[in-house]
Amino acid sequence: MPVIVDDSELQKQAKIKQQEEAKRISKLARLYGGMKPSEAVVILNQLDDPSVLAILNKMEDDEVSKILPLFSPERAAILTQSMLRGGILN
């Protein structure tokens, strides 16, 4: 017998998934915020820009201000421009 899923159930599942992702990003932001900026940037440099933006957007401003200058000037500028546009990369 097929299982019928209505729109409200799909919306509920999407909301749960979004909440779980937000929790994971917040946890990562706390972990990176607890590292020395020079250590954090070594790892962040290995991640794609959307992942880095998600993490930086959840970090405290003073933590981001210590990490951002440690990226290459080009990448720091790209990340900054993306943050100005609300974190969306083109």
PyMOL Python script that loads the backbone (N, CA, C, O; Angstrom):
from pymol import cmd

cmd.read_pdbstr("""\
ATOM      1  N   MET A   1       0.850  -1.184   0.000  1.00  0.00           N
ATOM      2  CA  MET A   1       0.000   0.000   0.000  1.00  0.00           C
ATOM      3  C   MET A   1       0.893   1.244   0.000  1.00  0.00           C
ATOM      4  O   MET A   1       1.772   1.349   0.855  1.00  0.00           O
ATOM      5  N   PRO A   2       0.703   2.178  -0.917  1.00  0.00           N
ATOM      6  CA  PRO A   2       1.545   3.374  -0.991  1.00  0.00           C
ATOM      7  C   PRO A   2       1.301   4.318   0.185  1.00  0.00           C
ATOM      8  O   PRO A   2       0.185   4.446   0.687  1.00  0.00           O
ATOM      9  N   VAL A   3       2.364   4.961   0.599  1.00  0.00           N
ATOM     10  CA  VAL A   3       2.264   5.944   1.672  1.00  0.00           C
ATOM     11  C   VAL A   3       2.009   7.299   1.029  1.00  0.00           C
ATOM     12  O   VAL A   3       2.726   7.702   0.114  1.00  0.00           O
ATOM     13  N   ILE A   4       0.997   7.993   1.503  1.00  0.00           N
ATOM     14  CA  ILE A   4       0.650   9.307   0.967  1.00  0.00           C
ATOM     15  C   ILE A   4       1.179  10.366   1.927  1.00  0.00           C
ATOM     16  O   ILE A   4       0.869  10.363   3.118  1.00  0.00           O
ATOM     17  N   VAL A   5       1.986  11.270   1.375  1.00  0.00           N
ATOM     18  CA  VAL A   5       2.558  12.344   2.179  1.00  0.00           C
ATOM     19  C   VAL A   5       1.982  13.655   1.666  1.00  0.00           C
ATOM     20  O   VAL A   5       2.118  13.982   0.487  1.00  0.00           O
ATOM     21  N   ASP A   6       1.345  14.397   2.544  1.00  0.00           N
ATOM     22  CA  ASP A   6       0.768  15.671   2.120  1.00  0.00           C
ATOM     23  C   ASP A   6       1.774  16.806   2.286  1.00  0.00           C
ATOM     24  O   ASP A   6       2.861  16.621   2.834  1.00  0.00           O
ATOM     25  N   ASP A   7       1.388  17.979   1.804  1.00  0.00           N
ATOM     26  CA  ASP A   7       2.283  19.136   1.833  1.00  0.00           C
ATOM     27  C   ASP A   7       2.685  19.535   3.250  1.00  0.00           C
ATOM     28  O   ASP A   7       3.825  19.938   3.482  1.00  0.00           O
ATOM     29  N   SER A   8       1.757  19.425   4.194  1.00  0.00           N
ATOM     30  CA  SER A   8       2.086  19.816   5.567  1.00  0.00           C
ATOM     31  C   SER A   8       3.162  18.904   6.151  1.00  0.00           C
ATOM     32  O   SER A   8       4.026  19.359   6.901  1.00  0.00           O
ATOM     33  N   GLU A   9       3.109  17.624   5.806  1.00  0.00           N
ATOM     34  CA  GLU A   9       4.135  16.688   6.294  1.00  0.00           C
ATOM     35  C   GLU A   9       5.484  17.009   5.652  1.00  0.00           C
ATOM     36  O   GLU A   9       6.516  16.960   6.321  1.00  0.00           O
ATOM     37  N   LEU A  10       5.481  17.335   4.370  1.00  0.00           N
ATOM     38  CA  LEU A  10       6.724  17.704   3.681  1.00  0.00           C
ATOM     39  C   LEU A  10       7.317  18.980   4.283  1.00  0.00           C
ATOM     40  O   LEU A  10       8.529  19.076   4.473  1.00  0.00           O
ATOM     41  N   GLN A  11       6.466  19.946   4.579  1.00  0.00           N
ATOM     42  CA  GLN A  11       6.930  21.187   5.201  1.00  0.00           C
ATOM     43  C   GLN A  11       7.495  20.922   6.593  1.00  0.00           C
ATOM     44  O   GLN A  11       8.505  21.507   6.985  1.00  0.00           O
ATOM     45  N   LYS A  12       6.836  20.041   7.330  1.00  0.00           N
ATOM     46  CA  LYS A  12       7.296  19.687   8.677  1.00  0.00           C
ATOM     47  C   LYS A  12       8.679  19.032   8.607  1.00  0.00           C
ATOM     48  O   LYS A  12       9.567  19.372   9.390  1.00  0.00           O
ATOM     49  N   GLN A  13       8.862  18.097   7.676  1.00  0.00           N
ATOM     50  CA  GLN A  13      10.149  17.422   7.515  1.00  0.00           C
ATOM     51  C   GLN A  13      11.245  18.400   7.083  1.00  0.00           C
ATOM     52  O   GLN A  13      12.379  18.312   7.553  1.00  0.00           O
ATOM     53  N   ALA A  14      10.906  19.328   6.190  1.00  0.00           N
ATOM     54  CA  ALA A  14      11.868  20.328   5.731  1.00  0.00           C
ATOM     55  C   ALA A  14      12.288  21.235   6.884  1.00  0.00           C
ATOM     56  O   ALA A  14      13.459  21.600   6.991  1.00  0.00           O
ATOM     57  N   LYS A  15      11.338  21.602   7.749  1.00  0.00           N
ATOM     58  CA  LYS A  15      11.643  22.455   8.898  1.00  0.00           C
ATOM     59  C   LYS A  15      12.559  21.732   9.878  1.00  0.00           C
ATOM     60  O   LYS A  15      13.498  22.326  10.407  1.00  0.00           O
ATOM     61  N   ILE A  16      12.291  20.461  10.119  1.00  0.00           N
ATOM     62  CA  ILE A  16      13.136  19.664  11.019  1.00  0.00           C
ATOM     63  C   ILE A  16      14.550  19.577  10.460  1.00  0.00           C
ATOM     64  O   ILE A  16      15.525  19.740  11.193  1.00  0.00           O
ATOM     65  N   LYS A  17      14.656  19.322   9.169  1.00  0.00           N
ATOM     66  CA  LYS A  17      15.967  19.230   8.528  1.00  0.00           C
ATOM     67  C   LYS A  17      16.716  20.564   8.628  1.00  0.00           C
ATOM     68  O   LYS A  17      17.918  20.586   8.892  1.00  0.00           O
ATOM     69  N   GLN A  18      16.004  21.665   8.419  1.00  0.00           N
ATOM     70  CA  GLN A  18      16.613  22.990   8.507  1.00  0.00           C
ATOM     71  C   GLN A  18      17.088  23.281   9.937  1.00  0.00           C
ATOM     72  O   GLN A  18      18.159  23.856  10.128  1.00  0.00           O
ATOM     73  N   GLN A  19      16.304  22.889  10.928  1.00  0.00           N
ATOM     74  CA  GLN A  19      16.686  23.097  12.327  1.00  0.00           C
ATOM     75  C   GLN A  19      17.920  22.275  12.688  1.00  0.00           C
ATOM     76  O   GLN A  19      18.799  22.752  13.405  1.00  0.00           O
ATOM     77  N   GLU A  20      17.983  21.036  12.190  1.00  0.00           N
ATOM     78  CA  GLU A  20      19.141  20.188  12.467  1.00  0.00           C
ATOM     79  C   GLU A  20      20.401  20.771  11.824  1.00  0.00           C
ATOM     80  O   GLU A  20      21.474  20.752  12.428  1.00  0.00           O
ATOM     81  N   GLU A  21      20.274  21.284  10.608  1.00  0.00           N
ATOM     82  CA  GLU A  21      21.417  21.902   9.936  1.00  0.00           C
ATOM     83  C   GLU A  21      21.882  23.139  10.691  1.00  0.00           C
ATOM     84  O   GLU A  21      23.084  23.355  10.839  1.00  0.00           O
ATOM     85  N   ALA A  22      20.949  23.950  11.168  1.00  0.00           N
ATOM     86  CA  ALA A  22      21.297  25.150  11.927  1.00  0.00           C
ATOM     87  C   ALA A  22      22.048  24.783  13.208  1.00  0.00           C
ATOM     88  O   ALA A  22      22.982  25.482  13.601  1.00  0.00           O
ATOM     89  N   LYS A  23      21.644  23.688  13.860  1.00  0.00           N
ATOM     90  CA  LYS A  23      22.333  23.222  15.070  1.00  0.00           C
ATOM     91  C   LYS A  23      23.767  22.793  14.746  1.00  0.00           C
ATOM     92  O   LYS A  23      24.698  23.110  15.487  1.00  0.00           O
ATOM     93  N   ARG A  24      23.936  22.070  13.633  1.00  0.00           N
ATOM     94  CA  ARG A  24      25.282  21.629  13.241  1.00  0.00           C
ATOM     95  C   ARG A  24      26.178  22.818  12.927  1.00  0.00           C
ATOM     96  O   ARG A  24      27.344  22.840  13.319  1.00  0.00           O
ATOM     97  N   ILE A  25      25.640  23.804  12.222  1.00  0.00           N
ATOM     98  CA  ILE A  25      26.431  24.986  11.875  1.00  0.00           C
ATOM     99  C   ILE A  25      26.800  25.760  13.139  1.00  0.00           C
ATOM    100  O   ILE A  25      27.935  26.216  13.279  1.00  0.00           O
ATOM    101  N   SER A  26      25.853  25.907  14.053  1.00  0.00           N
ATOM    102  CA  SER A  26      26.135  26.616  15.312  1.00  0.00           C
ATOM    103  C   SER A  26      27.222  25.901  16.109  1.00  0.00           C
ATOM    104  O   SER A  26      28.094  26.545  16.693  1.00  0.00           O
ATOM    105  N   LYS A  27      27.170  24.582  16.132  1.00  0.00           N
ATOM    106  CA  LYS A  27      28.192  23.812  16.849  1.00  0.00           C
ATOM    107  C   LYS A  27      29.563  24.033  16.205  1.00  0.00           C
ATOM    108  O   LYS A  27      30.556  24.248  16.900  1.00  0.00           O
ATOM    109  N   LEU A  28      29.606  23.977  14.873  1.00  0.00           N
ATOM    110  CA  LEU A  28      30.877  24.211  14.185  1.00  0.00           C
ATOM    111  C   LEU A  28      31.392  25.617  14.450  1.00  0.00           C
ATOM    112  O   LEU A  28      32.592  25.814  14.637  1.00  0.00           O
ATOM    113  N   ALA A  29      30.498  26.591  14.468  1.00  0.00           N
ATOM    114  CA  ALA A  29      30.905  27.977  14.738  1.00  0.00           C
ATOM    115  C   ALA A  29      31.522  28.084  16.136  1.00  0.00           C
ATOM    116  O   ALA A  29      32.517  28.785  16.323  1.00  0.00           O
ATOM    117  N   ARG A  30      30.936  27.394  17.110  1.00  0.00           N
ATOM    118  CA  ARG A  30      31.502  27.401  18.468  1.00  0.00           C
ATOM    119  C   ARG A  30      32.875  26.728  18.485  1.00  0.00           C
ATOM    120  O   ARG A  30      33.798  27.206  19.145  1.00  0.00           O
ATOM    121  N   LEU A  31      33.003  25.620  17.759  1.00  0.00           N
ATOM    122  CA  LEU A  31      34.286  24.916  17.722  1.00  0.00           C
ATOM    123  C   LEU A  31      35.376  25.781  17.088  1.00  0.00           C
ATOM    124  O   LEU A  31      36.473  25.909  17.632  1.00  0.00           O
ATOM    125  N   TYR A  32      35.065  26.369  15.941  1.00  0.00           N
ATOM    126  CA  TYR A  32      36.056  27.221  15.276  1.00  0.00           C
ATOM    127  C   TYR A  32      36.329  28.486  16.082  1.00  0.00           C
ATOM    128  O   TYR A  32      37.456  28.980  16.103  1.00  0.00           O
ATOM    129  N   GLY A  33      35.308  29.008  16.741  1.00  0.00           N
ATOM    130  CA  GLY A  33      35.485  30.186  17.587  1.00  0.00           C
ATOM    131  C   GLY A  33      36.389  29.906  18.770  1.00  0.00           C
ATOM    132  O   GLY A  33      37.036  30.818  19.285  1.00  0.00           O
ATOM    133  N   GLY A  34      36.442  28.657  19.210  1.00  0.00           N
ATOM    134  CA  GLY A  34      37.292  28.282  20.327  1.00  0.00           C
ATOM    135  C   GLY A  34      38.737  28.006  19.938  1.00  0.00           C
ATOM    136  O   GLY A  34      39.602  27.857  20.802  1.00  0.00           O
ATOM    137  N   MET A  35      38.996  27.939  18.644  1.00  0.00           N
ATOM    138  CA  MET A  35      40.366  27.700  18.159  1.00  0.00           C
ATOM    139  C   MET A  35      41.128  29.005  18.048  1.00  0.00           C
ATOM    140  O   MET A  35      40.540  30.087  18.030  1.00  0.00           O
ATOM    141  N   LYS A  36      42.435  28.887  17.975  1.00  0.00           N
ATOM    142  CA  LYS A  36      43.243  30.044  17.625  1.00  0.00           C
ATOM    143  C   LYS A  36      42.894  30.403  16.180  1.00  0.00           C
ATOM    144  O   LYS A  36      42.737  29.506  15.352  1.00  0.00           O
ATOM    145  N   PRO A  37      42.769  31.690  15.860  1.00  0.00           N
ATOM    146  CA  PRO A  37      42.417  32.077  14.496  1.00  0.00           C
ATOM    147  C   PRO A  37      43.334  31.464  13.431  1.00  0.00           C
ATOM    148  O   PRO A  37      42.868  31.075  12.360  1.00  0.00           O
ATOM    149  N   SER A  38      44.626  31.380  13.723  1.00  0.00           N
ATOM    150  CA  SER A  38      45.566  30.823  12.743  1.00  0.00           C
ATOM    151  C   SER A  38      45.314  29.333  12.503  1.00  0.00           C
ATOM    152  O   SER A  38      45.580  28.826  11.414  1.00  0.00           O
ATOM    153  N   GLU A  39      44.804  28.637  13.510  1.00  0.00           N
ATOM    154  CA  GLU A  39      44.464  27.220  13.345  1.00  0.00           C
ATOM    155  C   GLU A  39      43.146  27.064  12.590  1.00  0.00           C
ATOM    156  O   GLU A  39      43.013  26.203  11.720  1.00  0.00           O
ATOM    157  N   ALA A  40      42.186  27.902  12.934  1.00  0.00           N
ATOM    158  CA  ALA A  40      40.869  27.811  12.294  1.00  0.00           C
ATOM    159  C   ALA A  40      40.957  28.086  10.802  1.00  0.00           C
ATOM    160  O   ALA A  40      40.322  27.393  10.008  1.00  0.00           O
ATOM    161  N   VAL A  41      41.734  29.084  10.412  1.00  0.00           N
ATOM    162  CA  VAL A  41      41.789  29.461   8.999  1.00  0.00           C
ATOM    163  C   VAL A  41      42.443  28.377   8.146  1.00  0.00           C
ATOM    164  O   VAL A  41      42.117  28.246   6.966  1.00  0.00           O
ATOM    165  N   VAL A  42      43.355  27.604   8.719  1.00  0.00           N
ATOM    166  CA  VAL A  42      43.969  26.502   7.975  1.00  0.00           C
ATOM    167  C   VAL A  42      42.897  25.502   7.559  1.00  0.00           C
ATOM    168  O   VAL A  42      42.906  25.009   6.432  1.00  0.00           O
ATOM    169  N   ILE A  43      41.980  25.207   8.464  1.00  0.00           N
ATOM    170  CA  ILE A  43      40.904  24.263   8.154  1.00  0.00           C
ATOM    171  C   ILE A  43      39.855  24.917   7.259  1.00  0.00           C
ATOM    172  O   ILE A  43      39.418  24.319   6.276  1.00  0.00           O
ATOM    173  N   LEU A  44      39.453  26.136   7.593  1.00  0.00           N
ATOM    174  CA  LEU A  44      38.435  26.828   6.801  1.00  0.00           C
ATOM    175  C   LEU A  44      38.880  27.003   5.351  1.00  0.00           C
ATOM    176  O   LEU A  44      38.048  27.007   4.444  1.00  0.00           O
ATOM    177  N   ASN A  45      40.175  27.145   5.129  1.00  0.00           N
ATOM    178  CA  ASN A  45      40.690  27.284   3.763  1.00  0.00           C
ATOM    179  C   ASN A  45      40.446  26.032   2.923  1.00  0.00           C
ATOM    180  O   ASN A  45      40.511  26.087   1.695  1.00  0.00           O
ATOM    181  N   GLN A  46      40.168  24.913   3.570  1.00  0.00           N
ATOM    182  CA  GLN A  46      39.913  23.670   2.853  1.00  0.00           C
ATOM    183  C   GLN A  46      38.431  23.477   2.541  1.00  0.00           C
ATOM    184  O   GLN A  46      38.068  22.548   1.820  1.00  0.00           O
ATOM    185  N   LEU A  47      37.579  24.339   3.072  1.00  0.00           N
ATOM    186  CA  LEU A  47      36.136  24.235   2.866  1.00  0.00           C
ATOM    187  C   LEU A  47      35.686  25.137   1.725  1.00  0.00           C
ATOM    188  O   LEU A  47      36.369  26.098   1.373  1.00  0.00           O
ATOM    189  N   ASP A  48      34.531  24.818   1.155  1.00  0.00           N
ATOM    190  CA  ASP A  48      33.988  25.675   0.100  1.00  0.00           C
ATOM    191  C   ASP A  48      33.411  26.950   0.712  1.00  0.00           C
ATOM    192  O   ASP A  48      33.111  27.004   1.905  1.00  0.00           O
ATOM    193  N   ASP A  49      33.261  27.971  -0.128  1.00  0.00           N
ATOM    194  CA  ASP A  49      32.805  29.268   0.358  1.00  0.00           C
ATOM    195  C   ASP A  49      31.437  29.227   1.042  1.00  0.00           C
ATOM    196  O   ASP A  49      31.279  29.865   2.082  1.00  0.00           O
ATOM    197  N   PRO A  50      30.438  28.507   0.510  1.00  0.00           N
ATOM    198  CA  PRO A  50      29.147  28.470   1.233  1.00  0.00           C
ATOM    199  C   PRO A  50      29.272  27.902   2.652  1.00  0.00           C
ATOM    200  O   PRO A  50      28.604  28.376   3.570  1.00  0.00           O
ATOM    201  N   SER A  51      30.121  26.891   2.830  1.00  0.00           N
ATOM    202  CA  SER A  51      30.328  26.322   4.169  1.00  0.00           C
ATOM    203  C   SER A  51      31.002  27.329   5.085  1.00  0.00           C
ATOM    204  O   SER A  51      30.601  27.499   6.237  1.00  0.00           O
ATOM    205  N   VAL A  52      32.032  27.998   4.569  1.00  0.00           N
ATOM    206  CA  VAL A  52      32.745  29.004   5.366  1.00  0.00           C
ATOM    207  C   VAL A  52      31.796  30.132   5.748  1.00  0.00           C
ATOM    208  O   VAL A  52      31.791  30.578   6.896  1.00  0.00           O
ATOM    209  N   LEU A  53      30.998  30.594   4.801  1.00  0.00           N
ATOM    210  CA  LEU A  53      30.049  31.666   5.091  1.00  0.00           C
ATOM    211  C   LEU A  53      29.046  31.252   6.159  1.00  0.00           C
ATOM    212  O   LEU A  53      28.741  32.038   7.056  1.00  0.00           O
ATOM    213  N   ALA A  54      28.538  30.048   6.075  1.00  0.00           N
ATOM    214  CA  ALA A  54      27.574  29.573   7.069  1.00  0.00           C
ATOM    215  C   ALA A  54      28.190  29.590   8.463  1.00  0.00           C
ATOM    216  O   ALA A  54      27.544  29.988   9.432  1.00  0.00           O
ATOM    217  N   ILE A  55      29.438  29.157   8.555  1.00  0.00           N
ATOM    218  CA  ILE A  55      30.128  29.125   9.848  1.00  0.00           C
ATOM    219  C   ILE A  55      30.429  30.533  10.338  1.00  0.00           C
ATOM    220  O   ILE A  55      30.150  30.861  11.492  1.00  0.00           O
ATOM    221  N   LEU A  56      30.998  31.374   9.468  1.00  0.00           N
ATOM    222  CA  LEU A  56      31.344  32.739   9.868  1.00  0.00           C
ATOM    223  C   LEU A  56      30.112  33.525  10.294  1.00  0.00           C
ATOM    224  O   LEU A  56      30.180  34.321  11.230  1.00  0.00           O
ATOM    225  N   ASN A  57      28.992  33.312   9.620  1.00  0.00           N
ATOM    226  CA  ASN A  57      27.765  34.038   9.957  1.00  0.00           C
ATOM    227  C   ASN A  57      27.236  33.679  11.336  1.00  0.00           C
ATOM    228  O   ASN A  57      26.484  34.458  11.921  1.00  0.00           O
ATOM    229  N   LYS A  58      27.607  32.520  11.872  1.00  0.00           N
ATOM    230  CA  LYS A  58      27.167  32.100  13.204  1.00  0.00           C
ATOM    231  C   LYS A  58      28.180  32.446  14.294  1.00  0.00           C
ATOM    232  O   LYS A  58      27.890  32.313  15.483  1.00  0.00           O
ATOM    233  N   MET A  59      29.367  32.891  13.883  1.00  0.00           N
ATOM    234  CA  MET A  59      30.405  33.227  14.854  1.00  0.00           C
ATOM    235  C   MET A  59      30.219  34.652  15.364  1.00  0.00           C
ATOM    236  O   MET A  59      29.550  35.471  14.733  1.00  0.00           O
ATOM    237  N   GLU A  60      30.817  34.928  16.507  1.00  0.00           N
ATOM    238  CA  GLU A  60      30.808  36.277  17.063  1.00  0.00           C
ATOM    239  C   GLU A  60      31.657  37.189  16.170  1.00  0.00           C
ATOM    240  O   GLU A  60      32.641  36.748  15.576  1.00  0.00           O
ATOM    241  N   ASP A  61      31.268  38.451  16.082  1.00  0.00           N
ATOM    242  CA  ASP A  61      31.976  39.405  15.216  1.00  0.00           C
ATOM    243  C   ASP A  61      33.464  39.518  15.551  1.00  0.00           C
ATOM    244  O   ASP A  61      34.302  39.606  14.654  1.00  0.00           O
ATOM    245  N   ASP A  62      33.787  39.516  16.848  1.00  0.00           N
ATOM    246  CA  ASP A  62      35.196  39.643  17.225  1.00  0.00           C
ATOM    247  C   ASP A  62      36.015  38.432  16.789  1.00  0.00           C
ATOM    248  O   ASP A  62      37.203  38.563  16.496  1.00  0.00           O
ATOM    249  N   GLU A  63      35.392  37.257  16.742  1.00  0.00           N
ATOM    250  CA  GLU A  63      36.091  36.060  16.263  1.00  0.00           C
ATOM    251  C   GLU A  63      36.321  36.136  14.758  1.00  0.00           C
ATOM    252  O   GLU A  63      37.404  35.820  14.265  1.00  0.00           O
ATOM    253  N   VAL A  64      35.287  36.559  14.038  1.00  0.00           N
ATOM    254  CA  VAL A  64      35.402  36.684  12.578  1.00  0.00           C
ATOM    255  C   VAL A  64      36.451  37.730  12.222  1.00  0.00           C
ATOM    256  O   VAL A  64      37.201  37.557  11.262  1.00  0.00           O
ATOM    257  N   SER A  65      36.504  38.808  12.986  1.00  0.00           N
ATOM    258  CA  SER A  65      37.464  39.883  12.682  1.00  0.00           C
ATOM    259  C   SER A  65      38.916  39.429  12.870  1.00  0.00           C
ATOM    260  O   SER A  65      39.833  40.044  12.326  1.00  0.00           O
ATOM    261  N   LYS A  66      39.121  38.366  13.628  1.00  0.00           N
ATOM    262  CA  LYS A  66      40.472  37.825  13.800  1.00  0.00           C
ATOM    263  C   LYS A  66      40.801  36.770  12.742  1.00  0.00           C
ATOM    264  O   LYS A  66      41.968  36.565  12.408  1.00  0.00           O
ATOM    265  N   ILE A  67      39.775  36.106  12.219  1.00  0.00           N
ATOM    266  CA  ILE A  67      39.984  35.039  11.237  1.00  0.00           C
ATOM    267  C   ILE A  67      40.039  35.576   9.817  1.00  0.00           C
ATOM    268  O   ILE A  67      40.888  35.159   9.029  1.00  0.00           O
ATOM    269  N   LEU A  68      39.139  36.497   9.480  1.00  0.00           N
ATOM    270  CA  LEU A  68      39.017  36.982   8.104  1.00  0.00           C
ATOM    271  C   LEU A  68      40.326  37.496   7.511  1.00  0.00           C
ATOM    272  O   LEU A  68      40.613  37.196   6.352  1.00  0.00           O
ATOM    273  N   PRO A  69      41.131  38.254   8.249  1.00  0.00           N
ATOM    274  CA  PRO A  69      42.385  38.750   7.668  1.00  0.00           C
ATOM    275  C   PRO A  69      43.420  37.654   7.383  1.00  0.00           C
ATOM    276  O   PRO A  69      44.401  37.889   6.676  1.00  0.00           O
ATOM    277  N   LEU A  70      43.197  36.461   7.936  1.00  0.00           N
ATOM    278  CA  LEU A  70      44.156  35.378   7.739  1.00  0.00           C
ATOM    279  C   LEU A  70      43.922  34.610   6.433  1.00  0.00           C
ATOM    280  O   LEU A  70      44.766  33.822   6.009  1.00  0.00           O
ATOM    281  N   PHE A  71      42.762  34.851   5.801  1.00  0.00           N
ATOM    282  CA  PHE A  71      42.538  34.307   4.463  1.00  0.00           C
ATOM    283  C   PHE A  71      43.374  35.125   3.484  1.00  0.00           C
ATOM    284  O   PHE A  71      43.829  36.221   3.809  1.00  0.00           O
ATOM    285  N   SER A  72      43.571  34.583   2.283  1.00  0.00           N
ATOM    286  CA  SER A  72      44.232  35.391   1.261  1.00  0.00           C
ATOM    287  C   SER A  72      43.365  36.626   1.024  1.00  0.00           C
ATOM    288  O   SER A  72      42.151  36.565   1.216  1.00  0.00           O
ATOM    289  N   PRO A  73      43.961  37.743   0.613  1.00  0.00           N
ATOM    290  CA  PRO A  73      43.162  38.954   0.367  1.00  0.00           C
ATOM    291  C   PRO A  73      42.028  38.702  -0.635  1.00  0.00           C
ATOM    292  O   PRO A  73      40.934  39.249  -0.494  1.00  0.00           O
ATOM    293  N   GLU A  74      42.298  37.879  -1.637  1.00  0.00           N
ATOM    294  CA  GLU A  74      41.278  37.606  -2.656  1.00  0.00           C
ATOM    295  C   GLU A  74      40.084  36.861  -2.058  1.00  0.00           C
ATOM    296  O   GLU A  74      38.931  37.219  -2.297  1.00  0.00           O
ATOM    297  N   ARG A  75      40.381  35.822  -1.277  1.00  0.00           N
ATOM    298  CA  ARG A  75      39.283  35.048  -0.695  1.00  0.00           C
ATOM    299  C   ARG A  75      38.552  35.857   0.369  1.00  0.00           C
ATOM    300  O   ARG A  75      37.329  35.772   0.475  1.00  0.00           O
ATOM    301  N   ALA A  76      39.281  36.636   1.157  1.00  0.00           N
ATOM    302  CA  ALA A  76      38.637  37.484   2.165  1.00  0.00           C
ATOM    303  C   ALA A  76      37.686  38.473   1.495  1.00  0.00           C
ATOM    304  O   ALA A  76      36.602  38.746   2.010  1.00  0.00           O
ATOM    305  N   ALA A  77      38.097  39.011   0.341  1.00  0.00           N
ATOM    306  CA  ALA A  77      37.237  39.950  -0.384  1.00  0.00           C
ATOM    307  C   ALA A  77      35.990  39.255  -0.915  1.00  0.00           C
ATOM    308  O   ALA A  77      34.894  39.809  -0.837  1.00  0.00           O
ATOM    309  N   ILE A  78      36.144  38.053  -1.451  1.00  0.00           N
ATOM    310  CA  ILE A  78      34.991  37.294  -1.960  1.00  0.00           C
ATOM    311  C   ILE A  78      34.028  36.977  -0.823  1.00  0.00           C
ATOM    312  O   ILE A  78      32.817  37.148  -0.966  1.00  0.00           O
ATOM    313  N   LEU A  79      34.559  36.515   0.303  1.00  0.00           N
ATOM    314  CA  LEU A  79      33.708  36.197   1.449  1.00  0.00           C
ATOM    315  C   LEU A  79      33.002  37.452   1.964  1.00  0.00           C
ATOM    316  O   LEU A  79      31.822  37.404   2.313  1.00  0.00           O
ATOM    317  N   THR A  80      33.719  38.567   2.010  1.00  0.00           N
ATOM    318  CA  THR A  80      33.137  39.826   2.478  1.00  0.00           C
ATOM    319  C   THR A  80      32.010  40.272   1.556  1.00  0.00           C
ATOM    320  O   THR A  80      30.939  40.662   2.021  1.00  0.00           O
ATOM    321  N   GLN A  81      32.250  40.216   0.255  1.00  0.00           N
ATOM    322  CA  GLN A  81      31.201  40.594  -0.697  1.00  0.00           C
ATOM    323  C   GLN A  81      29.983  39.694  -0.540  1.00  0.00           C
ATOM    324  O   GLN A  81      28.847  40.163  -0.619  1.00  0.00           O
ATOM    325  N   SER A  82      30.211  38.421  -0.320  1.00  0.00           N
ATOM    326  CA  SER A  82      29.105  37.490  -0.140  1.00  0.00           C
ATOM    327  C   SER A  82      28.333  37.801   1.138  1.00  0.00           C
ATOM    328  O   SER A  82      27.105  37.713   1.158  1.00  0.00           O
ATOM    329  N   MET A  83      29.043  38.162   2.203  1.00  0.00           N
ATOM    330  CA  MET A  83      28.378  38.523   3.452  1.00  0.00           C
ATOM    331  C   MET A  83      27.536  39.779   3.258  1.00  0.00           C
ATOM    332  O   MET A  83      26.449  39.891   3.825  1.00  0.00           O
ATOM    333  N   LEU A  84      28.032  40.727   2.462  1.00  0.00           N
ATOM    334  CA  LEU A  84      27.276  41.942   2.187  1.00  0.00           C
ATOM    335  C   LEU A  84      25.972  41.641   1.456  1.00  0.00           C
ATOM    336  O   LEU A  84      24.974  42.337   1.639  1.00  0.00           O
ATOM    337  N   ARG A  85      25.989  40.616   0.641  1.00  0.00           N
ATOM    338  CA  ARG A  85      24.797  40.215  -0.128  1.00  0.00           C
ATOM    339  C   ARG A  85      23.952  39.202   0.633  1.00  0.00           C
ATOM    340  O   ARG A  85      23.048  38.593   0.061  1.00  0.00           O
ATOM    341  N   GLY A  86      24.234  39.022   1.895  1.00  0.00           N
ATOM    342  CA  GLY A  86      23.432  38.097   2.693  1.00  0.00           C
ATOM    343  C   GLY A  86      23.940  36.673   2.654  1.00  0.00           C
ATOM    344  O   GLY A  86      23.194  35.741   2.955  1.00  0.00           O
ATOM    345  N   GLY A  87      25.204  36.488   2.286  1.00  0.00           N
ATOM    346  CA  GLY A  87      25.797  35.161   2.315  1.00  0.00           C
ATOM    347  C   GLY A  87      25.551  34.323   1.097  1.00  0.00           C
ATOM    348  O   GLY A  87      25.811  33.119   1.103  1.00  0.00           O
ATOM    349  N   ILE A  88      25.048  34.948   0.037  1.00  0.00           N
ATOM    350  CA  ILE A  88      24.764  34.178  -1.186  1.00  0.00           C
ATOM    351  C   ILE A  88      25.897  34.356  -2.165  1.00  0.00           C
ATOM    352  O   ILE A  88      26.266  35.477  -2.515  1.00  0.00           O
ATOM    353  N   LEU A  89      26.446  33.235  -2.606  1.00  0.00           N
ATOM    354  CA  LEU A  89      27.525  33.270  -3.595  1.00  0.00           C
ATOM    355  C   LEU A  89      26.945  33.208  -4.992  1.00  0.00           C
ATOM    356  O   LEU A  89      25.974  32.496  -5.248  1.00  0.00           O
ATOM    357  N   ASN A  90      27.546  33.954  -5.882  1.00  0.00           N
ATOM    358  CA  ASN A  90      27.148  33.878  -7.291  1.00  0.00           C
ATOM    359  C   ASN A  90      27.961  32.855  -8.014  1.00  0.00           C
ATOM    360  O   ASN A  90      27.769  32.649  -9.212  1.00  0.00           O
TER     361      ASN A  90
END
""", "prot")
cmd.dss("prot")
cmd.show_as("cartoon", "prot")
cmd.util.cbc("prot")
cmd.orient("prot")
